[in-house]
């Protein structure tokens, strides 16, 4: 990949160009034309970012699906309906906002 990039002039970049905006899709021509080893190296971070669901969560979801009945959900709909008001306090919203901004 580095060899291919070496031959591209910086002045040729525009924000529409995946290399210039640093968004390189795995189905872009540049990536598709990489050798097997380079392609695997490019894809490794993406593969490492795929979350693995813990088995206990899978079991809990499977149990829910297996045991779900319409009768058991009679009082559920009102609880899941949103009344268009914030559910969290202002302090909690500030904390959440701070955590989001800290990740950036």
Order of alpha helices (4+ residues) and beta strands (2+ residues): alpha-alpha-alpha-alpha-alpha-alpha-alpha
